[in-house]
Amino acid sequence: MEKKPIDISFLGRSTLDAAQQLLGKEIETVIDGEVTSGFITEVEAYLGSNDRAAHTFDGKVTKKNAMMFEPYGHIYVYTIHGHNCMNFVTTTEQAEGVLIRAVEPSIGQNIMAERRGRSKNLSDGPGKLTEALGINRNDHNGMHINGTILKIYGGKTPKKIEATKRIGIDNKEEAVDYLYRFIVKGNPHVSRFKGIKDIDNGWK
């Protein structure tokens, strides 16, 4: 039976809720005929003009962040330190989004390894997963979700979702303390994994 992409209308509502609902969903890319996919294990929510850590905090539209001001249903890709990072744009009236920080590799792990030049830690970080899935800013910024290149499927269900502080925003005043990072508890395919690995990687 052929898989069908999920309805992504939930991205148009609460960004914090959408971030948690994305955990376990399967991202699949088809690039140059190569199929790769992974189950989302780690995300961070960014709440636009009310969030000092967001690229759209001051409400100013720039060449870099313009895609964040469009309605939900596409991705916003930015680069930092030479790495591409992928966000799912959320809502229709606010410039908000969810950074996809990590996935658990599924389809095409050999292709992921070739793209990454390694066989371990393929996608446990925002720059790692985009490289593994073949996503970059030049080719894919603004690309529609559930288009020809990137689709989202139902995937798996987390046993428990854990909320923590976001990573790498130490100079963002009160936003440093927001518990806007969500992970599948016990899944080792997340940034800076610590603790005990769940026997089922945290899936039901």
Secondary structure, 3 states (H helix, E strand, C coil): CCCCCCCCHHHHCCHHHHHHHHCCCEEEEEECCEEEEEEEEEEEEECHHHCCCCCCCCCCCCCCCHHHHCCCCEEEEEEECCEEEEEEEECCCCCEEEEEEEEEECCCHHHHHHHHCCCCCCCCCHHHHHHHHCCCHHHHCCCECCCCCEEEECCCCECCEEEECCCCCCCCHHHHHCCCEEEECCCCCCCCCCCCCCCCCCEC
